[in-house]
Amino acid sequence: MKSKINIETKTLEEEFSNLEKIELKSEKEQRVQEKILCGSMECFMQFSYSIVTMDLIANHLGMSKKTIYKHFKSKEDLLSAVISSRMNFFQKELEPILNNTEGDFISWLIDLGTAISKQMCEIPLVFLNDIEKNAPLVWKELVDRREQVIREGFKKFIDYGIKAGDFRKDLPVEIIVDFYYFLNSKVFVPNYVMNCGYTPPQLYNFIIKLFLEGLFTPFGREEYNAKSKQNNDINNLNFFLRTSE
């Protein structure tokens, strides 16, 4: 009986030893994968996607192509992982701001705008334009992910503004989010941004100013509200007269 217990104990020790080896191997593989992602991103950002080859990435990293292909089946697969990793990083950067909705709203708004503007400067437009043209599937992944991030983030933004009393609450939030995303999706297209004469942070500020302040000056807004009310009163009266006939 004693011998049996010793055998079982030895077997368990071997199993734990094997598990530790697997975990160490997994950690090592993860570090290699992270190294490949970081090095590939540097190459893509510097030279753009279509110019970069797997040979160039391997030379830059000082490793064999075989090692890279062990983790990523193709250059497009590697690009997809790089974009996903970058989007995760951006989202993680914004989370502390988006989730901190207890302080002063206007200061929060400025901090959020600063963080987003900074992120917009970190990815070259030439690189994005190259992905759109030469890696359409990855570009679609990027657009879909960006839509998710924009919609979730902007809804928090609107909800917080309403809660703080800085935004009006007579408009449906989902429609405001739709309008905001529509503007972003049409404006932040690489070819448009590269030819419009403004930087991404400047365009972002234009959209925010348009959304938050509108086009009217204080005088124009006052005049419009007065005449709009008068026009609505006339329309309501005309509708009443028609339905009374």
TIMI-231343 format. One record per atom (N, C-alpha, C): residue number from 1; atom name; y, z, x. Coordinates in steps of 0.02 Angstrom, whole numbers, m for minus. Layout:
REM TIMI-231343
NUM,CA,Y,Z,X;
...
***
This chain:
REM TIMI-231343
1,N,m61,0,42;
1,CA,0,0,0;
1,C,63,0,44;
2,N,61,42,98;
2,CA,119,46,143;
2,C,133,m21,176;
3,N,77,m54,197;
3,CA,84,m119,229;
3,C,115,m170,182;
4,N,97,m167,118;
4,CA,124,m213,69;
4,C,199,m204,61;
5,N,221,m141,60;
5,CA,293,m127,53;
5,C,331,m155,112;
6,N,303,m147,172;
6,CA,336,m172,232;
6,C,342,m248,230;
7,N,289,m280,205;
7,CA,290,m354,200;
7,C,343,m376,151;
8,N,348,m342,94;
8,CA,398,m359,44;
8,C,468,m349,71;
9,N,477,m292,108;
9,CA,543,m277,137;
9,C,563,m331,187;
10,N,515,m351,228;
10,CA,529,m403,278;
10,C,548,m469,243;
11,N,512,m483,189;
11,CA,526,m545,152;
11,C,596,m544,123;
12,N,618,m488,96;
12,CA,685,m481,68;
12,C,738,m488,123;
13,N,724,m458,181;
13,CA,770,m463,238;
13,C,778,m535,259;
14,N,723,m572,260;
14,CA,726,m643,279;
14,C,766,m683,228;
15,N,757,m666,164;
15,CA,794,m701,111;
15,C,869,m690,119;
16,N,889,m626,131;
16,CA,960,m610,140;
16,C,987,m645,202;
17,N,946,m649,255;
17,CA,967,m682,316;
17,C,979,m757,303;
18,N,933,m787,263;
18,CA,941,m858,246;
18,C,1003,m870,203;
19,N,1017,m824,157;
19,CA,1076,m830,114;
19,C,1139,m827,157;
20,N,1140,m781,205;
20,CA,1198,m775,250;
20,C,1209,m839,289;
21,N,1154,m869,312;
21,CA,1160,m932,350;
21,C,1188,m988,306;
22,N,1164,m990,242;
22,CA,1188,m1041,195;
22,C,1263,m1032,182;
23,N,1283,m967,173;
23,CA,1354,m953,161;
23,C,1397,m972,221;
24,N,1372,m956,282;
24,CA,1410,m974,342;
24,C,1415,m1050,349;
25,N,1360,m1084,334;
25,CA,1360,m1158,337;
25,C,1409,m1185,286;
26,N,1409,m1155,225;
26,CA,1454,m1178,173;
26,C,1527,m1169,193;
27,N,1542,m1111,224;
27,CA,1611,m1098,247;
27,C,1631,m1148,301;
28,N,1585,m1163,346;
28,CA,1599,m1211,399;
28,C,1612,m1280,370;
29,N,1570,m1300,322;
29,CA,1579,m1365,290;
29,C,1646,m1368,253;
30,N,1665,m1312,222;
30,CA,1728,m1310,186;
30,C,1787,m1318,234;
31,N,1782,m1286,292;
31,CA,1836,m1292,342;
31,C,1842,m1364,367;
32,N,1784,m1396,377;
32,CA,1784,m1466,399;
32,C,1817,m1510,346;
33,N,1799,m1498,283;
33,CA,1827,m1537,227;
33,C,1902,m1527,223;
34,N,1925,m1465,230;
34,CA,1997,m1451,228;
34,C,2033,m1486,286;
35,N,2001,m1487,344;
35,CA,2030,m1520,402;
35,C,2037,m1595,389;
36,N,1986,m1624,358;
36,CA,1988,m1696,342;
36,C,2044,m1710,292;
37,N,2051,m1668,241;
37,CA,2103,m1677,190;
37,C,2173,m1673,222;
38,N,2184,m1623,264;
38,CA,2250,m1614,296;
38,C,2266,m1673,342;
39,N,2217,m1693,383;
39,CA,2228,m1749,429;
39,C,2239,m1814,392;
40,N,2200,m1825,339;
40,CA,2207,m1887,300;
40,C,2275,m1889,266;
41,N,2298,m1833,239;
41,CA,2364,m1831,207;
41,C,2419,m1849,257;
42,N,2413,m1823,318;
42,CA,2463,m1839,370;
42,C,2464,m1914,383;
43,N,2405,m1945,387;
43,CA,2401,m2017,399;
43,C,2429,m2057,340;
44,N,2410,m2038,279;
44,CA,2434,m2074,220;
44,C,2510,m2068,214;
45,N,2537,m2009,226;
45,CA,2609,m1999,219;
45,C,2648,m2038,272;
46,N,2619,m2043,332;
46,CA,2655,m2077,386;
46,C,2649,m2153,382;
47,N,2588,m2177,367;
47,CA,2576,m2250,370;
47,C,2568,m2282,302;
48,N,2556,m2243,250;
48,CA,2541,m2265,181;
48,C,2467,m2283,174;
49,N,2445,m2286,112;
49,CA,2374,m2290,97;
49,C,2341,m2355,120;
50,N,2370,m2412,103;
50,CA,2337,m2476,116;
50,C,2331,m2492,191;
51,N,2375,m2464,232;
51,CA,2374,m2477,304;
51,C,2323,m2433,340;
52,N,2314,m2373,314;
52,CA,2269,m2325,346;
52,C,2196,m2347,339;
53,N,2158,m2341,393;
53,CA,2086,m2355,392;
53,C,2048,m2290,407;
54,N,1984,m2291,392;
54,CA,1942,m2232,408;
54,C,1938,m2222,484;
55,N,1942,m2276,522;
55,CA,1943,m2270,595;
55,C,2005,m2233,618;
56,N,2062,m2250,589;
56,CA,2124,m2217,608;
56,C,2121,m2142,592;
57,N,2094,m2125,533;
57,CA,2089,m2055,513;
57,C,2041,m2018,560;
58,N,1985,m2050,577;
58,CA,1936,m2019,622;
58,C,1967,m2006,691;
59,N,2004,m2055,717;
59,CA,2038,m2046,782;
59,C,2090,m1991,779;
60,N,2127,m1990,724;
60,CA,2179,m1939,715;
60,C,2148,m1869,714;
61,N,2090,m1862,683;
61,CA,2057,m1797,676;
61,C,2013,m1780,736;
62,N,1997,m1831,776;
62,CA,1952,m1819,833;
62,C,1881,m1805,811;
63,N,1859,m1840,759;
63,CA,1790,m1832,735;
63,C,1762,m1901,717;
64,N,1698,m1904,706;
64,CA,1666,m1969,691;
64,C,1676,m1989,618;
65,N,1673,m2053,606;
65,CA,1677,m2077,537;
65,C,1617,m2052,496;
66,N,1561,m2043,530;
66,CA,1501,m2019,496;
66,C,1514,m1950,464;
67,N,1551,m1908,501;
67,CA,1568,m1841,474;
67,C,1613,m1847,413;
68,N,1661,m1892,416;
68,CA,1706,m1902,358;
68,C,1668,m1927,298;
69,N,1624,m1977,309;
69,CA,1585,m2006,254;
69,C,1534,m1956,225;
70,N,1518,m1905,264;
70,CA,1473,m1853,239;
70,C,1507,m1814,183;
71,N,1573,m1810,186;
71,CA,1611,m1772,136;
71,C,1644,m1816,83;
72,N,1661,m1878,102;
72,CA,1696,m1923,56;
72,C,1665,m1992,61;
73,N,1645,m2020,4;
73,CA,1606,m2082,5;
73,C,1647,m2144,21;
74,N,1713,m2140,13;
74,CA,1756,m2199,26;
74,C,1828,m2176,40;
75,N,1869,m2222,62;
75,CA,1940,m2207,74;
75,C,1974,m2189,8;
76,N,1956,m2223,m46;
76,CA,1987,m2208,m111;
76,C,1966,m2139,m136;
77,N,1903,m2121,m124;
77,CA,1879,m2054,m142;
77,C,1918,m2001,m103;
78,N,1931,m2015,m40;
78,CA,1969,m1969,3;
78,C,2041,m1964,m22;
79,N,2071,m2021,m40;
79,CA,2139,m2021,m68;
79,C,2142,m1979,m131;
80,N,2093,m1987,m175;
80,CA,2091,m1949,m238;
80,C,2090,m1874,m224;
81,N,2051,m1853,m174;
81,CA,2046,m1783,m156;
81,C,2112,m1758,m126;
82,N,2145,m1800,m87;
82,CA,2209,m1782,m57;
82,C,2262,m1771,m111;
83,N,2265,m1817,m160;
83,CA,2313,m1812,m214;
83,C,2300,m1750,m257;
84,N,2236,m1738,m272;
84,CA,2218,m1680,m312;
84,C,2237,m1615,m276;
85,N,2224,m1614,m211;
85,CA,2241,m1555,m171;
85,C,2317,m1543,m170;
86,N,2354,m1598,m164;
86,CA,2428,m1592,m162;
86,C,2455,m1569,m229;
87,N,2428,m1595,m283;
87,CA,2450,m1574,m350;
87,C,2434,m1501,m362;
88,N,2375,m1479,m338;
88,CA,2357,m1408,m344;
88,C,2407,m1364,m307;
89,N,2427,m1387,m248;
89,CA,2475,m1350,m207;
89,C,2543,m1345,m242;
90,N,2566,m1402,m269;
90,CA,2630,m1402,m305;
90,C,2628,m1356,m365;
91,N,2573,m1360,m403;
91,CA,2567,m1319,m463;
91,C,2566,m1245,m445;
92,N,2531,m1228,m390;
92,CA,2527,m1158,m368;
92,C,2596,m1133,m346;
93,N,2635,m1178,m316;
93,CA,2703,m1160,m295;
93,C,2748,m1142,m354;
94,N,2739,m1179,m410;
94,CA,2782,m1169,m468;
94,C,2760,m1111,m512;
95,N,2696,m1092,m508;
95,CA,2669,m1041,m553;
95,C,2708,m975,m552;
96,N,2726,m948,m493;
96,CA,2762,m884,m493;
96,C,2829,m888,m531;
97,N,2861,m946,m528;
97,CA,2925,m955,m564;
97,C,2912,m962,m639;
98,N,2865,m1007,m656;
98,CA,2851,m1020,m727;
98,C,2824,m959,m764;
99,N,2788,m916,m728;
99,CA,2758,m858,m760;
99,C,2804,m797,m761;
100,N,2860,m801,m726;
100,CA,2907,m745,m724;
100,C,2963,m756,m775;
101,N,2949,m739,m837;
101,CA,2997,m753,m891;
101,C,3027,m689,m920;
102,N,3042,m642,m877;
102,CA,3070,m578,m900;
102,C,3142,m567,m879;
103,N,3166,m607,m831;
103,CA,3233,m596,m804;
103,C,3286,m639,m837;
104,N,3338,m654,m799;
104,CA,3394,m695,m822;
104,C,3373,m768,m827;
105,N,3380,m799,m884;
105,CA,3355,m867,m895;
105,C,3392,m918,m852;
106,N,3457,m914,m848;
106,CA,3496,m964,m811;
106,C,3477,m963,m737;
107,N,3470,m904,m708;
107,CA,3449,m899,m637;
107,C,3379,m928,m629;
108,N,3336,m914,m678;
108,CA,3267,m941,m677;
108,C,3269,m1017,m680;
109,N,3312,m1044,m722;
109,CA,3319,m1116,m730;
109,C,3340,m1149,m664;
110,N,3388,m1118,m629;
110,CA,3412,m1145,m565;
110,C,3356,m1142,m513;
111,N,3320,m1086,m510;
111,CA,3264,m1080,m462;
111,C,3211,m1133,m474;
112,N,3196,m1145,m538;
112,CA,3145,m1194,m555;
112,C,3168,m1264,m534;
113,N,3230,m1281,m549;
113,CA,3257,m1346,m530;
113,C,3257,m1357,m455;
114,N,3274,m1305,m417;
114,CA,3274,m1309,m344;
114,C,3203,m1322,m317;
115,N,3154,m1286,m345;
115,CA,3084,m1294,m323;
115,C,3058,m1364,m338;
116,N,3073,m1390,m398;
116,CA,3050,m1457,m417;
116,C,3083,m1511,m375;
117,N,3148,m1503,m362;
117,CA,3184,m1552,m320;
117,C,3155,m1554,m250;
118,N,3138,m1495,m224;
118,CA,3108,m1491,m157;
118,C,3041,m1528,m155;
119,N,3001,m1518,m206;
119,CA,2936,m1551,m208;
119,C,2942,m1627,m211;
120,N,2993,m1650,m247;
120,CA,3002,m1722,m255;
120,C,3018,m1757,m189;
121,N,3043,m1719,m141;
121,CA,3062,m1749,m76;
121,C,3002,m1750,m28;
122,N,2947,m1718,m46;
122,CA,2893,m1708,1;
122,C,2843,m1766,2;
123,N,2843,m1810,m48;
123,CA,2797,m1867,m49;
123,C,2838,m1931,m45;
124,N,2828,m1972,8;
124,CA,2867,m2034,16;
124,C,2857,m2082,m43;
125,N,2911,m2113,m65;
125,CA,2907,m2160,m120;
125,C,2865,m2221,m102;
126,N,2868,m2242,m39;
126,CA,2828,m2299,m16;
126,C,2754,m2285,m25;
127,N,2734,m2224,m11;
127,CA,2664,m2203,m20;
127,C,2644,m2207,m93;
128,N,2686,m2180,m138;
128,CA,2671,m2182,m210;
128,C,2668,m2254,m236;
129,N,2715,m2295,m212;
129,CA,2716,m2366,m232;
129,C,2652,m2401,m210;
130,N,2629,m2385,m151;
130,CA,2568,m2414,m123;
130,C,2507,m2394,m165;
131,N,2504,m2330,m185;
131,CA,2448,m2307,m227;
131,C,2448,m2343,m294;
132,N,2507,m2349,m324;
132,CA,2512,m2382,m390;
132,C,2485,m2454,m386;
133,N,2500,m2489,m331;
133,CA,2480,m2559,m324;
133,C,2407,m2567,m301;
134,N,2387,m2525,m255;
134,CA,2323,m2537,m220;
134,C,2267,m2487,m235;
135,N,2283,m2435,m272;
135,CA,2230,m2387,m292;
135,C,2244,m2366,m364;
136,N,2238,m2413,m412;
136,CA,2257,m2400,m482;
136,C,2219,m2343,m515;
137,N,2156,m2333,m497;
137,CA,2118,m2278,m527;
137,C,2145,m2210,m505;
138,N,2162,m2206,m441;
138,CA,2190,m2143,m415;
138,C,2261,m2133,m444;
139,N,2297,m2188,m451;
139,CA,2364,m2183,m481;
139,C,2360,m2157,m553;
140,N,2310,m2180,m590;
140,CA,2301,m2155,m659;
140,C,2285,m2080,m658;
141,N,2242,m2059,m611;
141,CA,2227,m1988,m604;
141,C,2291,m1948,m592;
142,N,2334,m1974,m548;
142,CA,2396,m1941,m532;
142,C,2442,m1937,m592;
143,N,2448,m1992,m629;
143,CA,2491,m1994,m688;
143,C,2466,m1946,m742;
144,N,2400,m1945,m753;
144,CA,2371,m1900,m803;
144,C,2382,m1827,m784;
145,N,2373,m1812,m720;
145,CA,2382,m1743,m696;
145,C,2456,m1723,m702;
146,N,2499,m1770,m684;
146,CA,2571,m1756,m687;
146,C,2593,m1744,m759;
147,N,2565,m1782,m806;
147,CA,2581,m1772,m877;
147,C,2562,m1702,m899;
148,N,2502,m1680,m879;
148,CA,2480,m1613,m898;
148,C,2527,m1559,m870;
149,N,2545,m1566,m806;
149,CA,2589,m1517,m774;
149,C,2658,m1517,m806;
150,N,2686,m1576,m818;
150,CA,2753,m1581,m848;
150,C,2754,m1552,m918;
151,N,2705,m1570,m959;
151,CA,2704,m1546,m1028;
151,C,2697,m1470,m1031;
152,N,2650,m1443,m992;
152,CA,2639,m1371,m993;
152,C,2700,m1334,m966;
153,N,2727,m1358,m911;
153,CA,2785,m1326,m880;
153,C,2847,m1330,m922;
154,N,2860,m1388,m953;
154,CA,2921,m1396,m992;
154,C,2917,m1357,m1057;
155,N,2857,m1350,m1085;
155,CA,2850,m1310,m1146;
155,C,2867,m1236,m1131;
156,N,2844,m1211,m1074;
156,CA,2861,m1143,m1054;
156,C,2937,m1137,m1045;
157,N,2966,m1188,m1017;
157,CA,3038,m1191,m1005;
157,C,3077,m1186,m1071;
158,N,3057,m1227,m1120;
158,CA,3091,m1227,m1185;
158,C,3080,m1160,m1221;
159,N,3017,m1137,m1221;
159,CA,3001,m1074,m1256;
159,C,3042,m1016,m1227;
160,N,3048,m1014,m1161;
160,CA,3086,m961,m1129;
160,C,3160,m966,m1146;
161,N,3187,m1028,m1147;
161,CA,3257,m1038,m1164;
161,C,3273,m1016,m1235;
162,N,3227,m1031,m1282;
162,CA,3236,m1009,m1352;
162,C,3233,m933,m1356;
163,N,3183,m904,m1322;
163,CA,3175,m831,m1322;
163,C,3237,m796,m1294;
164,N,3267,m826,m1242;
164,CA,3326,m796,m1210;
164,C,3390,m807,m1250;
165,N,3386,m851,m1301;
165,CA,3444,m864,m1342;
165,C,3490,m918,m1314;
166,N,3467,m953,m1261;
166,CA,3508,m1005,m1230;
166,C,3495,m1074,m1259;
167,N,3438,m1084,m1292;
167,CA,3421,m1148,m1323;
167,C,3419,m1140,m1399;
168,N,3438,m1192,m1434;
168,CA,3433,m1192,m1506;
168,C,3360,m1194,m1528;
169,N,3347,m1168,m1587;
169,CA,3278,m1166,m1610;
169,C,3266,m1205,m1674;
170,N,3313,m1249,m1691;
170,CA,3306,m1287,m1753;
170,C,3271,m1355,m1741;
171,N,3250,m1368,m1679;
171,CA,3215,m1431,m1663;
171,C,3143,m1416,m1644;
172,N,3095,m1458,m1664;
172,CA,3025,m1445,m1648;
172,C,3012,m1452,m1573;
173,N,2982,m1400,m1545;
173,CA,2971,m1398,m1472;
173,C,2927,m1456,m1448;
174,N,2876,m1473,m1487;
174,CA,2830,m1526,m1466;
174,C,2866,m1594,m1460;
175,N,2916,m1606,m1503;
175,CA,2954,m1669,m1500;
175,C,2999,m1669,m1439;
176,N,3030,m1612,m1423;
176,CA,3072,m1606,m1364;
176,C,3031,m1620,m1301;
177,N,2970,m1591,m1299;
177,CA,2925,m1601,m1241;
177,C,2906,m1675,m1236;
178,N,2892,m1707,m1293;
178,CA,2875,m1779,m1293;
178,C,2933,m1820,m1265;
179,N,2994,m1807,m1288;
179,CA,3053,m1844,m1264;
179,C,3061,m1835,m1188;
180,N,3054,m1772,m1166;
180,CA,3063,m1757,m1095;
180,C,3011,m1793,m1053;
181,N,2949,m1792,m1076;
181,CA,2896,m1826,m1038;
181,C,2907,m1901,m1038;
182,N,2927,m1928,m1095;
182,CA,2940,m2000,m1099;
182,C,2993,m2021,m1048;
183,N,3047,m1983,m1043;
183,CA,3099,m1997,m994;
183,C,3071,m1996,m923;
184,N,3034,m1943,m908;
184,CA,3005,m1936,m841;
184,C,2958,m1993,m824;
185,N,2916,m2011,m872;
185,CA,2865,m2063,m859;
185,C,2896,m2131,m848;
186,N,2955,m2143,m877;
186,CA,2988,m2208,m869;
186,C,3034,m2210,m808;
187,N,3063,m2152,m792;
187,CA,3111,m2149,m736;
187,C,3075,m2142,m669;
188,N,3025,m2097,m667;
188,CA,2992,m2084,m603;
188,C,2934,m2131,m589;
189,N,2950,m2196,m592;
189,CA,2904,m2248,m571;
189,C,2929,m2271,m502;
190,N,2885,m2273,m451;
190,CA,2908,m2286,m383;
190,C,2955,m2345,m375;
191,N,2938,m2402,m406;
191,CA,2979,m2461,m398;
191,C,3049,m2451,m425;
192,N,3055,m2416,m482;
192,CA,3120,m2402,m511;
192,C,3161,m2356,m466;
193,N,3129,m2302,m443;
193,CA,3165,m2253,m402;
193,C,3188,m2285,m337;
194,N,3147,m2329,m308;
194,CA,3164,m2360,m244;
194,C,3223,m2408,m250;
195,N,3236,m2432,m311;
195,CA,3289,m2483,m320;
195,C,3349,m2460,m361;
196,N,3349,m2399,m385;
196,CA,3403,m2377,m429;
196,C,3463,m2349,m391;
197,N,3455,m2334,m327;
197,CA,3511,m2309,m288;
197,C,3519,m2233,m289;
198,N,3471,m2198,m321;
198,CA,3475,m2124,m323;
198,C,3409,m2095,m298;
199,N,3413,m2034,m272;
199,CA,3353,m2000,m248;
199,C,3316,m1967,m307;
200,N,3252,m1952,m299;
200,CA,3216,m1917,m353;
200,C,3249,m1852,m376;
201,N,3273,m1809,m330;
201,CA,3307,m1748,m353;
201,C,3370,m1763,m394;
202,N,3407,m1816,m375;
202,CA,3467,m1835,m414;
202,C,3447,m1857,m484;
203,N,3394,m1898,m489;
203,CA,3371,m1921,m554;
203,C,3347,m1863,m597;
204,N,3312,m1816,m566;
204,CA,3289,m1757,m602;
204,C,3349,m1718,m630;
205,N,3401,m1710,m589;
205,CA,3461,m1674,m612;
205,C,3496,m1711,m669;
206,N,3496,m1778,m666;
206,CA,3526,m1817,m721;
206,C,3489,m1804,m787;
207,N,3423,m1804,m784;
207,CA,3383,m1793,m844;
207,C,3395,m1723,m872;
208,N,3396,m1674,m828;
208,CA,3407,m1605,m850;
208,C,3477,m1597,m880;
209,N,3528,m1626,m847;
209,CA,3596,m1622,m874;
209,C,3601,m1656,m941;
210,N,3568,m1714,m948;
210,CA,3569,m1750,m1011;
210,C,3535,m1709,m1066;
211,N,3480,m1676,m1049;
211,CA,3444,m1636,m1097;
211,C,3483,m1572,m1116;
212,N,3511,m1539,m1066;
212,CA,3541,m1474,m1078;
212,C,3613,m1479,m1101;
213,N,3650,m1527,m1074;
213,CA,3722,m1531,m1090;
213,C,3739,m1589,m1137;
214,N,3696,m1640,m1139;
214,CA,3711,m1698,m1181;
214,C,3763,m1743,m1149;
215,N,3783,m1795,m1184;
215,CA,3833,m1842,m1158;
215,C,3904,m1823,m1179;
216,N,3910,m1784,m1232;
216,CA,3976,m1767,m1257;
216,C,4013,m1718,m1212;
217,N,4079,m1727,m1208;
217,CA,4123,m1674,m1182;
217,C,4131,m1623,m1239;
218,N,4157,m1563,m1224;
218,CA,4168,m1514,m1278;
218,C,4210,m1543,m1336;
219,N,4262,m1583,m1318;
219,CA,4304,m1615,m1370;
219,C,4263,m1665,m1411;
220,N,4225,m1707,m1376;
220,CA,4184,m1757,m1410;
220,C,4133,m1726,m1456;
221,N,4103,m1671,m1433;
221,CA,4052,m1637,m1474;
221,C,4083,m1608,m1537;
222,N,4142,m1578,m1530;
222,CA,4176,m1548,m1587;
222,C,4195,m1602,m1638;
223,N,4221,m1658,m1613;
223,CA,4241,m1713,m1658;
223,C,4180,m1743,m1692;
224,N,4127,m1752,m1654;
224,CA,4066,m1781,m1683;
224,C,4038,m1735,m1737;
225,N,4034,m1671,m1723;
225,CA,4007,m1623,m1772;
225,C,4046,m1624,m1837;
226,N,4114,m1628,m1831;
226,CA,4156,m1628,m1890;
226,C,4145,m1692,m1931;
227,N,4145,m1750,m1898;
227,CA,4137,m1813,m1933;
227,C,4065,m1823,m1958;
228,N,4018,m1798,m1919;
228,CA,3948,m1803,m1939;
228,C,3936,m1762,m2002;
229,N,3967,m1703,m2005;
229,CA,3960,m1661,m2064;
229,C,3991,m1695,m2125;
230,N,4050,m1725,m2113;
230,CA,4084,m1759,m2168;
230,C,4042,m1818,m2193;
231,N,4013,m1856,m2146;
231,CA,3971,m1913,m2164;
231,C,3908,m1891,m2202;
232,N,3878,m1835,m2178;
232,CA,3819,m1808,m2212;
232,C,3835,m1786,m2283;
233,N,3894,m1756,m2291;
233,CA,3915,m1734,m2358;
233,C,3922,m1794,m2405;
234,N,3951,m1849,m2379;
234,CA,3959,m1910,m2419;
234,C,3891,m1939,m2437;
235,N,3846,m1942,m2386;
235,CA,3779,m1969,m2398;
235,C,3741,m1928,m2449;
236,N,3748,m1862,m2443;
236,CA,3714,m1817,m2491;
236,C,3741,m1827,m2562;
237,N,3808,m1837,m2566;
237,CA,3839,m1848,m2631;
237,C,3815,m1914,m2661;
238,N,3814,m1968,m2620;
238,CA,3790,m2033,m2643;
238,C,3718,m2030,m2667;
239,N,3677,m1994,m2629;
239,CA,3606,m1986,m2648;
239,C,3600,m1949,m2715;
240,N,3641,m1897,m2724;
240,CA,3641,m1859,m2786;
240,C,3662,m1902,m2846;
241,N,3714,m1944,m2835;
241,CA,3739,m1987,m2889;
241,C,3686,m2039,m2908;
242,N,3652,m2067,m2857;
242,CA,3600,m2118,m2872;
242,C,3542,m2088,m2910;
243,N,3522,m2029,m2891;
243,CA,3464,m1998,m2924;
243,C,3481,m1971,m2992;
244,N,3548,m1964,m3007;
244,CA,3569,m1936,m3072;
244,C,3577,m1991,m3124;
245,N,3577,m2054,m3101;
245,CA,3589,m2110,m3148;
245,C,3529,m2120,m3194;
***
